[in-house]
Amino acid sequence: MTVPDDAGRVLTAIRLGWSIAEVRGRNRPDAPPGARARLPGPPGHALPLHVEQTSPELRIEAQAVLAAMARELGVDSGGANQASYSQAIDAQARALAKAREGAPALGAVAAADGAAPAGAARAGAAVPDGAAAPVAVAANVPGAGNAPVTANVPVASDVPVAARVAVAGDVPGAGDPPAADDPAAQWDALQELIFRFDAHIQDALALGPDTVASGYQLGRALAEPYWALDPALDTSNNAAAWQFLLGDIRCSEIGRLAGRLGAYLHPYTPAAIAGSVQIWKHVAADKAWRSNADDYLYRQMRTWYELVAMRQDPTTLVKPYALTRNYRMIVRALRIFWPEVLGITVAAGALSGFVVLLGENKVNSLLNSALGLIAIAGFTTAGLLAKLKNQAQAMVTRLRQDVYTDLVAVAITTVPAMPSVPNTGLPLVRSKHARQNALLVRMARERGITPVTPN
């Protein structure tokens, strides 16, 4: 499959959308735990994997990725009103962390351990050539010193800003800053800044290719079910509730966004993700099923990321011999090819009888002839039917793809056991796992898209 020329920008947009949801989630007062993996023993110099890093380290890393992706897409600057959204978010996140630790925060535009260096311009202040002034921020990585780093941020030109985006005098630092020792006020200021950044990104990307804008929305929509979720909420009137983040409207939109980006992903990925999201819609709607689903949702989110941001082949997640164990899929395949199967079976039986009877002297020659004729006719008829089926190969391919997509959609989905499916333990009754898989396949078929059918 030919990769479009702008594939790099689309994948960057996906990562940007993912990063902004993760940054907001990792800074929440009730931040989701993530992987829960940590290095054993006392602190030392052992090298952790990504999932073994501490929560502050992962938060800082997510903020750095957000800044890099925003700069690469040219959406980091809001012009004179905001020199660098990502740097302002990073500084405000550090102020929030200090407020939660009980240390005085120094504001969203100050360096981490002191005011901006002498001579450094205020964020967004005009310089002689009309560009935004560089913003001084402290190096925000584990082990880095306290030296401020000056970053020159490109200014977006003539980007229209929606009514909800900050205007002059309505940006952090222009008015009264939040109380340095008030975590709630600092968190509210960070939420507002992220909200404005998201609005700015969507407005800026709307001026370019729709695929890039769709990539940003898809990345954020797939990350938010975990990073924006408050599992304790049980209402459809809250943006942090199960019923909203994995409700019918959101799940349908995720399917459409994935479908628009089919040319940038593995052929089975968009339909498989759409089916997986439909399964999670049922999990979100079932209070008993979702009661212990937090860790499953984290693993599911990681799988979605690997499929869309890393372009992993979803068929690699199908367990060995899963197709042969799924008798329903075999039955569906037999329904498609039953004339050929029946014809070949009859012909093979007649041919076998014909060969056996050839060695019998007492058998009527008429019977031998009839069996031979049936064998020849059976094979000929089966061949003609197969030829006719080849002329309708597109339809057959579509059916085969739908069968395999069901298998892939269930394979990439990680959900807890269904409480509504009992484990009977009876020898003649299918196992709980098999019966749950059958229900998951039925849920995945509610997706609105299928893989592209080759001509």
C-alpha positions as CSV (number, residue, x, y, z in Angstrom):
1,M,0.0,0.0,0.0
2,T,1.4,3.4,-1.0
3,V,1.9,5.7,1.9
4,P,0.7,9.3,1.3
5,D,3.2,12.1,1.2
6,D,1.9,13.8,4.3
7,A,1.9,10.6,6.4
8,G,4.5,12.1,8.7
9,R,2.4,15.1,9.5
10,V,-0.7,13.0,10.1
11,L,1.2,10.7,12.5
12,T,2.6,13.8,14.3
13,A,-0.9,15.1,14.7
14,I,-2.1,11.8,16.2
15,R,0.8,12.0,18.7
16,L,0.0,15.7,19.4
17,G,-3.7,14.9,20.2
18,W,-2.6,11.9,22.3
19,S,0.0,14.0,24.2
20,I,-2.4,16.9,25.1
21,A,-4.8,14.4,26.6
22,E,-2.0,12.6,28.5
23,V,-0.5,15.9,29.8
24,R,-3.9,17.0,31.2
25,G,-4.5,13.5,32.7
26,R,-1.1,13.2,34.4
27,N,-1.6,16.6,36.0
28,R,-5.0,15.9,37.4
29,P,-5.5,15.9,41.2
30,D,-6.8,12.3,40.8
31,A,-4.5,11.3,38.0
32,P,-4.9,7.8,36.7
33,P,-2.1,5.5,37.9
34,G,-0.8,4.4,34.5
35,A,1.2,1.2,34.3
36,R,1.8,0.8,38.1
37,A,5.2,-0.7,37.3
38,R,8.2,0.4,39.4
39,L,11.8,-0.6,39.9
40,P,12.3,-2.9,42.9
41,G,14.4,-2.1,45.9
42,P,15.7,1.3,47.2
43,P,16.3,4.2,44.8
44,G,19.5,3.7,42.8
45,H,20.9,4.0,39.3
46,A,19.2,1.1,37.7
47,L,17.8,2.0,34.3
48,P,14.0,1.9,34.1
49,L,11.9,1.0,31.1
50,H,9.4,3.6,30.2
51,V,6.6,2.0,32.2
52,E,8.9,1.8,35.2
53,Q,9.5,5.5,35.4
54,T,8.0,7.5,38.3
55,S,4.8,9.5,37.8
56,P,6.6,12.9,37.8
57,E,9.1,11.6,35.2
58,L,6.3,10.4,33.0
59,R,4.5,13.7,33.4
60,I,7.6,15.7,32.5
61,E,8.2,13.5,29.5
62,A,4.6,13.9,28.2
63,Q,5.0,17.7,28.4
64,A,8.2,17.5,26.4
65,V,6.6,15.3,23.8
66,L,3.7,17.8,23.6
67,A,6.1,20.6,23.0
68,A,8.0,18.8,20.3
69,M,4.9,17.7,18.4
70,A,3.4,21.2,18.6
71,R,6.6,22.8,17.2
72,E,6.8,20.2,14.4
73,L,3.3,21.0,13.3
74,G,3.9,24.8,13.7
75,V,1.0,25.2,16.2
76,D,2.9,26.0,19.4
77,S,2.7,29.8,19.1
78,G,-0.5,31.8,19.4
79,G,1.2,34.9,18.1
80,A,1.6,38.0,20.3
81,N,-0.9,36.7,22.8
82,Q,1.0,33.5,23.6
83,A,4.6,33.0,22.5
84,S,4.6,29.3,23.3
85,Y,1.6,27.4,24.6
86,S,3.7,24.3,25.4
87,Q,6.2,26.2,27.5
88,A,3.5,28.0,29.3
89,I,1.8,24.7,30.1
90,D,5.1,23.2,31.2
91,A,5.8,26.1,33.6
92,Q,2.2,26.1,34.9
93,A,2.5,22.3,35.5
94,R,5.7,22.9,37.5
95,A,3.9,25.6,39.5
96,L,1.1,23.2,40.2
97,A,3.5,20.4,41.3
98,K,5.2,22.8,43.7
99,A,1.9,23.9,45.1
100,R,0.9,20.3,45.8
101,E,4.3,19.7,47.5
102,G,3.6,22.7,49.7
103,A,6.4,24.8,48.3
104,P,5.7,28.3,46.9
105,A,5.0,28.3,43.2
106,L,6.6,31.1,41.2
107,G,3.9,31.5,38.5
108,A,3.3,30.2,35.1
109,V,5.9,32.3,33.3
110,A,8.8,32.2,35.8
111,A,11.7,29.7,35.8
112,A,11.3,26.7,38.1
113,D,13.7,28.0,40.8
114,G,13.5,31.7,40.4
115,A,12.2,34.6,38.3
116,A,13.1,35.0,34.7
117,P,16.8,35.9,34.1
118,A,17.6,39.6,33.8
119,G,17.1,40.8,30.3
120,A,14.7,38.0,29.4
121,A,11.6,39.4,27.8
122,R,8.1,38.7,29.1
123,A,6.3,35.9,27.3
124,G,4.6,37.3,24.3
125,A,6.2,40.7,24.5
126,A,7.0,42.3,21.1
127,V,10.5,42.6,19.9
128,P,11.7,45.1,17.2
129,D,11.1,42.7,14.3
130,G,7.6,42.0,15.4
131,A,8.3,38.4,16.5
132,A,7.4,37.1,19.9
133,A,10.1,37.2,22.4
134,P,11.8,34.0,23.5
135,V,10.5,32.6,26.7
136,A,12.9,31.5,29.5
137,V,12.1,28.2,31.1
138,A,14.1,25.9,33.3
139,A,15.3,22.7,31.9
140,N,12.7,20.3,33.1
141,V,14.2,16.9,33.0
142,P,15.4,14.6,35.8
143,G,19.0,15.5,36.8
144,A,19.1,18.7,34.8
145,G,20.4,21.7,36.6
146,N,18.6,24.9,37.3
147,A,20.0,26.8,34.4
148,P,17.2,28.5,32.3
149,V,17.0,27.6,28.7
150,T,15.9,30.1,26.1
151,A,13.8,28.7,23.2
152,N,13.0,30.7,20.1
153,V,9.5,29.8,19.2
154,P,8.1,30.3,15.6
155,V,5.1,32.5,15.4
156,A,2.1,31.3,13.5
157,S,1.0,33.8,10.9
158,D,-2.6,35.0,10.7
159,V,-4.2,32.1,12.4
160,P,-7.8,32.8,13.2
161,V,-8.7,32.2,16.8
162,A,-12.1,31.1,18.0
163,A,-14.0,33.1,20.6
164,R,-12.9,30.8,23.3
165,V,-9.2,31.4,22.6
166,A,-7.3,33.9,24.7
167,V,-7.2,37.5,23.6
168,A,-4.9,40.3,24.7
169,G,-5.2,40.8,28.4
170,D,-6.7,37.3,28.8
171,V,-3.7,35.1,29.0
172,P,-1.8,33.7,32.0
173,G,0.4,36.4,33.5
174,A,-1.7,39.3,32.0
175,G,-4.2,39.3,34.9
176,D,-4.0,38.2,38.5
177,P,-2.0,34.9,38.7
178,P,-3.4,32.0,40.8
179,A,-2.3,31.8,44.4
180,A,1.1,30.2,44.6
181,D,0.1,27.9,47.5
182,D,-3.4,27.0,46.2
183,P,-3.2,23.7,44.2
184,A,-6.9,24.0,43.2
185,A,-6.3,27.5,41.7
186,Q,-3.1,26.3,40.0
187,W,-4.9,23.3,38.5
188,D,-7.7,25.5,37.3
189,A,-5.2,27.8,35.6
190,L,-3.5,24.8,33.9
191,Q,-6.9,23.4,32.7
192,E,-7.7,26.8,31.2
193,L,-4.4,27.0,29.5
194,I,-4.7,23.4,28.0
195,F,-8.3,24.3,26.9
196,R,-7.1,27.3,25.1
197,F,-4.2,25.4,23.5
198,D,-6.6,22.8,22.2
199,A,-8.8,25.4,20.7
200,H,-5.8,27.1,19.1
201,I,-4.6,23.7,17.6
202,Q,-8.0,22.9,16.2
203,D,-8.4,26.3,14.6
204,A,-4.9,26.2,13.1
205,L,-5.2,22.7,11.8
206,A,-8.7,23.4,10.3
207,L,-6.9,25.7,7.8
208,G,-4.8,22.8,6.4
209,P,-5.6,19.2,5.2
210,D,-8.5,17.5,6.8
211,T,-6.4,14.4,7.4
212,V,-4.0,16.2,9.7
213,A,-6.9,17.7,11.7
214,S,-8.6,14.3,11.8
215,G,-5.3,12.8,13.1
216,Y,-5.2,15.2,16.0
217,Q,-8.8,14.5,17.0
218,L,-8.3,10.7,16.6
219,G,-5.3,10.7,18.9
220,R,-7.0,12.8,21.6
221,A,-10.3,10.8,21.3
222,L,-8.5,7.5,21.8
223,A,-6.4,8.7,24.8
224,E,-9.2,10.5,26.7
225,P,-11.2,7.4,27.7
226,Y,-8.3,6.7,30.1
227,W,-6.7,10.1,30.8
228,A,-9.9,12.1,31.2
229,L,-12.0,9.4,32.9
230,D,-13.3,9.6,36.4
231,P,-14.3,6.0,37.0
232,A,-16.5,6.9,40.0
233,L,-18.9,9.0,37.9
234,D,-22.2,7.3,36.9
235,T,-23.9,9.9,34.7
236,S,-24.1,11.0,31.1
237,N,-24.0,14.7,32.0
238,N,-20.3,14.9,32.8
239,A,-17.4,15.0,30.3
240,A,-15.3,12.8,32.6
241,A,-17.9,10.0,32.8
242,W,-17.9,6.5,31.2
243,Q,-21.1,7.3,29.4
244,F,-19.7,10.3,27.6
245,L,-16.1,9.3,26.8
246,L,-17.2,5.9,25.6
247,G,-20.8,6.7,24.7
248,D,-22.5,6.2,21.4
249,I,-21.6,9.6,19.9
250,R,-17.9,9.5,20.8
251,C,-17.5,5.8,19.7
252,S,-19.2,6.5,16.3
253,E,-17.0,9.6,15.8
254,I,-13.8,7.6,16.6
255,G,-14.9,5.0,14.0
256,R,-15.4,7.8,11.4
257,L,-12.0,9.5,12.2
258,A,-10.2,6.1,11.9
259,G,-11.9,5.5,8.6
260,R,-10.8,8.8,7.2
261,L,-7.2,7.9,8.0
262,G,-7.3,4.4,6.4
263,A,-4.6,5.3,3.9
264,Y,-2.2,6.1,6.7
265,L,-2.7,2.9,8.8
266,H,-2.6,-0.9,8.3
267,P,-5.7,-1.9,6.1
268,Y,-7.3,-3.7,9.1
269,T,-6.5,-1.1,11.7
270,P,-9.4,1.4,11.2
271,A,-12.2,-1.2,11.2
272,A,-10.6,-3.2,14.1
273,I,-10.3,0.0,16.2
274,A,-13.9,0.9,15.4
275,G,-15.0,-2.6,16.5
276,S,-12.9,-2.5,19.6
277,V,-14.4,0.9,20.6
278,Q,-17.9,-0.5,20.1
279,I,-17.0,-3.3,22.6
280,W,-15.8,-0.7,25.1
281,K,-19.1,1.2,24.6
282,H,-20.9,-1.9,26.0
283,V,-18.4,-2.1,28.9
284,A,-19.0,1.6,29.8
285,A,-22.8,1.1,29.7
286,D,-22.6,-1.9,32.1
287,K,-21.9,-0.7,35.7
288,A,-20.9,-4.2,36.9
289,W,-18.7,-4.9,33.9
290,R,-16.7,-1.6,34.2
291,S,-16.4,-1.8,38.0
292,N,-12.8,-3.3,37.8
293,A,-11.9,-2.2,34.2
294,D,-9.3,0.6,35.0
295,D,-6.2,-1.5,34.4
296,Y,-7.8,-3.2,31.3
297,L,-8.6,0.2,29.9
298,Y,-5.0,1.3,30.4
299,R,-3.7,-1.8,28.4
300,Q,-6.4,-1.1,25.8
301,M,-5.3,2.5,25.4
302,R,-1.7,1.3,24.9
303,T,-2.8,-1.1,22.2
304,W,-4.7,1.7,20.4
305,Y,-1.6,3.9,20.5
306,E,0.6,1.2,19.1
307,L,-1.9,0.7,16.2
308,V,-2.4,4.3,15.2
309,A,0.8,6.1,16.3
310,M,3.3,3.3,15.7
311,R,1.4,1.7,12.8
312,Q,1.6,-1.8,14.2
313,D,0.1,-4.6,12.2
314,P,-3.1,-5.6,14.1
315,T,-3.0,-9.1,12.7
316,T,0.1,-9.7,14.8
317,L,-2.1,-9.6,17.9
318,V,-4.2,-12.5,16.7
319,K,-3.3,-15.6,18.7
320,P,-2.0,-18.7,16.8
321,Y,-4.7,-20.9,15.4
322,A,-7.4,-18.5,16.6
323,L,-9.2,-18.8,13.3
324,T,-9.4,-22.6,13.4
325,R,-10.7,-22.5,17.0
326,N,-13.5,-20.1,16.0
327,Y,-16.0,-22.5,14.5
328,R,-18.5,-19.6,13.8
329,M,-16.1,-18.1,11.4
330,I,-15.5,-21.4,9.7
331,V,-19.2,-21.9,9.3
332,R,-19.5,-18.4,7.7
333,A,-16.8,-19.4,5.3
334,L,-18.5,-22.7,4.4
335,R,-21.7,-20.8,3.8
336,I,-19.9,-18.8,1.1
337,F,-18.4,-21.8,-0.6
338,W,-21.0,-24.5,0.1
339,P,-21.8,-25.3,-3.6
340,E,-18.1,-26.1,-4.4
341,V,-17.7,-28.1,-1.2
342,L,-20.8,-30.1,-1.8
343,G,-19.9,-30.7,-5.4
344,I,-16.4,-31.8,-4.7
345,T,-17.5,-34.0,-1.8
346,V,-20.1,-35.9,-3.9
347,A,-17.6,-36.2,-6.8
348,A,-14.9,-37.5,-4.6
349,G,-17.3,-40.1,-3.1
350,A,-18.4,-41.2,-6.5
351,L,-14.9,-41.5,-7.8
352,S,-13.8,-43.5,-4.7
353,G,-16.8,-45.9,-5.3
354,F,-16.0,-46.2,-9.0
355,V,-12.3,-47.1,-8.3
356,V,-13.3,-49.7,-5.7
357,L,-15.9,-51.3,-7.9
358,L,-13.5,-51.6,-10.9
359,G,-11.9,-54.5,-9.1
360,E,-15.2,-56.3,-8.5
361,N,-16.2,-58.7,-11.3
362,K,-19.7,-59.3,-10.2
363,V,-20.7,-55.6,-10.1
364,N,-23.1,-54.3,-12.8
365,S,-21.2,-52.4,-15.4
366,L,-24.0,-49.9,-15.6
367,L,-23.4,-49.0,-11.9
368,N,-19.7,-48.5,-12.7
369,S,-20.5,-46.2,-15.5
370,A,-23.0,-44.2,-13.4
371,L,-20.4,-43.6,-10.7
372,G,-17.8,-42.5,-13.2
373,L,-20.2,-40.1,-14.8
374,I,-21.2,-38.7,-11.4
375,A,-17.6,-38.2,-10.5
376,I,-16.8,-36.4,-13.7
377,A,-19.9,-34.3,-13.6
378,G,-19.3,-33.4,-9.9
379,F,-15.8,-32.2,-10.5
380,T,-16.8,-30.3,-13.7
381,T,-19.8,-28.6,-11.9
382,A,-17.6,-27.7,-8.9
383,G,-15.1,-26.2,-11.3
384,L,-17.7,-24.2,-13.1
385,L,-19.1,-22.9,-9.9
386,A,-15.6,-21.9,-8.7
387,K,-15.1,-20.0,-12.0
388,L,-18.4,-18.1,-11.5
389,K,-17.3,-17.3,-7.9
390,N,-14.1,-15.9,-9.2
391,Q,-16.1,-13.4,-11.3
392,A,-17.6,-12.1,-8.0
393,Q,-14.3,-12.1,-6.2
394,A,-14.8,-8.6,-4.8
395,M,-17.9,-9.7,-2.9
396,V,-16.2,-12.8,-1.6
397,T,-13.2,-10.8,-0.5
398,R,-15.4,-8.4,1.3
399,L,-17.1,-11.3,3.2
400,R,-13.7,-12.8,4.0
401,Q,-12.4,-9.5,5.2
402,D,-15.4,-9.0,7.5
403,V,-14.9,-12.4,9.0
404,Y,-11.2,-11.7,9.6
405,T,-11.9,-8.2,10.9
406,D,-14.2,-9.6,13.5
407,L,-11.3,-11.8,14.6
408,V,-8.8,-8.9,14.6
409,A,-11.2,-6.5,16.5
410,V,-11.6,-9.0,19.3
411,A,-7.9,-9.8,19.3
412,I,-6.9,-6.2,19.9
413,T,-9.5,-5.7,22.6
414,T,-8.6,-6.0,26.3
415,V,-11.7,-6.2,28.5
416,P,-12.4,-7.8,31.9
417,A,-14.6,-10.9,32.1
418,M,-18.3,-10.3,31.6
419,P,-20.2,-10.7,34.9
420,S,-23.3,-11.6,32.9
421,V,-21.6,-14.7,31.4
422,P,-21.5,-17.4,34.1
423,N,-18.8,-20.1,34.3
424,T,-20.9,-23.2,34.4
425,G,-18.1,-25.8,34.3
426,L,-20.4,-28.3,32.5
427,P,-18.6,-30.6,30.1
428,L,-21.1,-30.2,27.2
429,V,-21.4,-26.4,27.6
430,R,-18.9,-24.1,25.9
431,S,-16.4,-22.4,28.3
432,K,-17.0,-18.9,29.6
433,H,-14.2,-17.6,27.5
434,A,-15.7,-19.0,24.3
435,R,-19.2,-17.6,25.1
436,Q,-17.8,-14.2,25.9
437,N,-15.8,-14.1,22.7
438,A,-19.0,-14.9,20.8
439,L,-20.6,-11.9,22.4
440,L,-17.6,-9.7,21.8
441,V,-17.7,-10.6,18.1
442,R,-21.4,-9.5,18.0
443,M,-20.5,-6.2,19.6
444,A,-17.6,-5.6,17.2
445,R,-19.9,-6.0,14.3
446,E,-21.7,-2.8,15.3
447,R,-18.8,-0.9,13.8
448,G,-19.7,1.4,10.9
449,I,-16.7,0.7,8.7
450,T,-14.9,-2.2,7.0
451,P,-11.5,-2.7,5.4
452,V,-10.9,-1.5,1.9
453,T,-11.8,-4.2,-0.7
454,P,-9.1,-4.6,-3.4
455,N,-10.5,-4.6,-7.0
